[in-house]
């Protein structure tokens, strides 16, 4: 295997960033909210 230098390491792209994690968390919260609304429909006062 070849060791990468500083310049080569900086050029590597990939992984998941902040916005990817935020999107996944938002999607999970939305789906849980929809399922909660279906399972326990509450009347508006």
C-alpha positions in Angstrom: 0.0 0.0 0.0 1.1 3.5 -0.7 1.0 6.2 2.0 -0.8 9.4 0.9 0.7 12.8 1.5 -1.1 15.9 2.8 -2.0 17.2 -0.6 -3.4 13.9 -1.8 -5.5 13.5 1.4 -7.1 16.9 0.9 -8.2 15.9 -2.6 -10.3 12.9 -1.3 -14.0 13.4 -1.5 -16.6 11.2 0.1 -18.4 10.3 3.3 -21.6 11.9 4.7 -21.7 15.5 5.7 -23.7 17.5 8.1 -26.6 18.1 5.6 -26.8 14.4 4.9 -27.2 13.5 8.5 -29.7 16.4 9.1 -31.7 15.1 6.1 -31.9 11.6 7.4 -32.9 12.7 10.9 -35.6 15.0 9.4 -37.0 12.2 7.3 -37.1 9.8 10.3 -38.9 12.5 12.5 -41.4 13.2 9.7 -42.2 9.5 9.2 -42.6 8.9 12.9 -45.0 11.9 13.0 -47.1 10.6 10.2 -47.3 7.1 11.7 -48.2 8.7 15.1 -51.0 10.7 13.4 -52.4 7.6 11.8 -52.2 5.5 15.0 -53.5 8.2 17.4 -55.6 10.7 15.6 -56.3 13.7 17.9 -59.1 16.2 17.5 -58.2 19.9 17.1 -59.7 21.9 19.9 
